[in-house]
């Protein structure tokens, strides 16, 4: 009995070893390095995407904070302007009220003065009118009697 029953096993083994060496050099090593490079690129892209996501979240948070500050500031400015407008309106109303009260008191004083003058004039004229009316009714001259 032979240890090697068939001498063709040795060339087949040499061929297989050579084929493994060639395939490893020409196919498996480049494929492995390509897969490793792809893996590193994917990991790099993931890290970059995570950094971009964090940066965008920070920017969004900063934007939201600025918007809240701007809204608060604009609300304060609007309230200030409203308060100033209310104060100015109150002042104007008070001034116009004072002015109208002054005009009203002046008008009342003028009316009282004119009423007194008219009353005095009517009293002066009433005696002469009464005498004229009496003269016409009596058809003779009637004089004024002094009391």
C-alpha positions as CSV (number, residue, x, y, z in Angstrom):
1,X,0.0,0.0,0.0
2,X,1.1,3.4,-1.0
3,X,0.9,6.3,1.2
4,X,0.0,8.4,-1.7
5,X,-2.4,6.3,-3.7
6,X,-2.4,8.8,-6.5
7,X,0.4,11.2,-7.4
8,X,-2.0,13.7,-8.9
9,X,-2.8,14.9,-5.4
10,X,0.5,16.8,-5.2
11,X,0.0,18.9,-8.3
12,X,-3.6,19.6,-7.3
13,X,-2.3,20.8,-3.9
14,X,0.3,22.9,-5.5
15,X,-2.3,24.3,-7.9
16,X,-4.7,25.0,-5.0
17,X,-2.0,26.8,-3.0
18,X,-1.0,28.8,-6.0
19,X,-4.6,29.6,-6.8
20,X,-5.3,30.6,-3.2
21,X,-2.2,32.9,-3.2
22,X,-3.2,34.5,-6.5
23,X,-6.8,34.9,-5.6
24,X,-5.8,36.3,-2.2
25,X,-3.5,38.9,-3.9
26,X,-5.7,39.7,-6.8
27,X,-9.2,39.4,-5.3
28,X,-9.6,39.0,-1.6
29,X,-7.0,41.6,-0.4
30,X,-8.3,44.4,-2.7
31,X,-11.9,43.4,-1.8
32,X,-11.0,43.5,1.9
33,X,-9.2,46.8,1.6
34,X,-12.2,48.2,-0.4
35,X,-14.6,46.9,2.3
36,X,-12.4,48.4,5.0
37,X,-12.2,51.7,3.2
38,X,-16.0,51.6,2.7
39,X,-16.5,50.9,6.4
40,X,-14.2,53.8,7.4
41,X,-16.0,56.1,4.9
42,X,-19.4,55.1,6.3
43,X,-18.3,55.6,9.8
44,X,-16.8,59.0,8.9
45,X,-20.0,60.0,7.1
46,X,-22.0,58.9,10.2
47,X,-19.8,60.9,12.5
48,X,-20.0,63.9,10.2
49,X,-23.7,63.6,9.9
50,X,-24.0,63.4,13.7
51,X,-21.8,66.5,14.1
52,X,-24.0,68.3,11.5
53,X,-27.1,67.2,13.3
54,X,-25.8,68.4,16.6
55,X,-24.7,71.7,15.0
56,X,-28.1,72.2,13.4
57,X,-29.8,71.4,16.7
58,X,-27.6,74.0,18.4
59,X,-28.4,76.5,15.7
60,X,-32.1,75.8,16.0
61,X,-31.9,76.2,19.7
62,X,-30.0,79.5,19.3
63,X,-32.6,80.6,16.7
64,X,-35.4,79.8,19.0
65,X,-33.8,81.6,21.9
66,X,-33.2,84.7,19.7
67,X,-36.8,84.6,18.5
68,X,-38.1,84.4,22.1
69,X,-35.8,87.3,23.0
70,X,-37.0,89.3,20.0
71,X,-40.6,88.5,20.7
72,X,-40.2,89.5,24.4
73,X,-38.3,92.7,23.4
74,X,-40.9,93.6,20.8
75,X,-43.7,92.9,23.3
76,X,-41.9,95.2,25.8
77,X,-41.6,97.9,23.1
78,X,-45.2,97.6,22.1
79,X,-46.3,97.8,25.7
80,X,-44.1,100.9,26.2
81,X,-45.5,102.6,23.1
82,X,-49.0,101.7,24.3
83,X,-48.3,103.1,27.7
84,X,-46.9,106.3,26.2
85,X,-49.9,106.6,23.9
86,X,-52.3,106.2,26.8
87,X,-50.4,108.8,28.9
88,X,-50.4,111.2,26.0
89,X,-54.1,110.6,25.4
90,X,-54.8,111.2,29.1
91,X,-52.7,114.4,29.0
92,X,-54.5,115.6,25.9
93,X,-57.9,114.8,27.4
94,X,-57.0,116.6,30.6
95,X,-55.7,119.6,28.6
96,X,-58.8,119.7,26.4
97,X,-61.1,119.3,29.4
98,X,-59.4,122.2,31.2
99,X,-59.6,124.3,28.0
100,X,-63.2,123.4,27.5
101,X,-64.1,124.1,31.1
102,X,-62.3,127.5,30.8
103,X,-64.2,128.3,27.6
104,X,-67.4,127.2,29.2
105,X,-66.9,129.4,32.3
106,X,-66.0,132.3,30.0
107,X,-69.1,131.7,28.0
108,X,-71.2,131.5,31.2
109,X,-69.7,134.7,32.5
110,X,-70.3,136.4,29.1
111,X,-73.9,135.2,29.0
112,X,-74.5,136.4,32.6
113,X,-72.9,139.8,31.7
114,X,-75.1,140.1,28.6
115,X,-78.2,139.0,30.5
116,X,-77.6,141.6,33.1
117,X,-77.0,144.3,30.5
118,X,-80.1,143.2,28.6
119,X,-82.2,143.1,31.8
120,X,-81.0,146.6,32.7
121,X,-81.7,147.9,29.2
122,X,-85.2,146.3,29.3
123,X,-85.9,147.8,32.7
124,X,-84.9,151.2,31.3
125,X,-87.0,150.8,28.2
126,X,-90.0,149.2,30.0
127,X,-90.8,152.5,31.7
128,X,-90.9,154.4,28.4
129,X,-92.8,151.6,26.7
130,X,-95.3,151.6,29.5
131,X,-95.8,155.3,29.2
132,X,-96.2,155.1,25.4
133,X,-98.7,152.3,25.7
134,X,-100.6,154.2,28.4
135,X,-100.6,157.3,26.2
136,X,-102.0,155.4,23.2
137,X,-104.6,153.7,25.3
138,X,-105.7,156.8,27.1
139,X,-105.2,159.0,24.1
140,X,-103.4,161.6,26.1
141,X,-99.8,162.1,27.1
142,X,-98.8,160.2,30.2
143,X,-95.6,161.3,32.0
144,X,-93.2,159.2,34.1
145,X,-93.7,159.5,37.7
146,X,-90.7,159.4,39.9
147,X,-91.1,157.5,43.1
